[in-house]
């Protein structure tokens, strides 16, 4: 039972890491003319991650207004995504640590 939970948490954290890299890249290119914001369909990818291992599909973020130079990065949106991602990653990390504590506890109780 523990392995499937850990595997799902690890895949979820990998997905969060992928999104974090995309958001950082978007912020780095906020002043690059013609740059279009990259993202992943997080809900779709999350549901896909429950199944077999697959890499996240990067898409152009829909519905963002482009500036005169063709760039459509919204620093407000990207900042919000960074904060959201950090919260999600911390939660997943806490859950994974909790799972590991349970395993350690079971091993230590087995030694007695």
C-alpha positions, 0 to 999 in steps of 0.5 A: 500500500505504501509504494503506490502512495509514494509513487503517486506523490513522487509523480505529483511532485515531478509535475509541480517541479515541471510547472515551477520550471515553466513559470520561472522561464516565463518570468525570465522571458517577461521582456522578450518580444514575441515570447508566449507564456508556456504552461501545462494543463495542470488538472489534466496532467494531474489526473494523467499522473495517477496512471502510468508514468508520462511526461507533462505536455507543455502548452501555450497558456490560453487566454492571455493578452499580448502586449505590443511586442507580442509577449503575453507573460503576466507577472501577476499570473506567474507570481500567483502560480509560483506561490500556488506551486510552492504550497502544493509542493510543501503539502506533497513533501509533508505527506511523503515525510509522514509516510516515511515516518510511518515506515520507520515507526513500523520498522522500529516497533518490529525490532522490539 
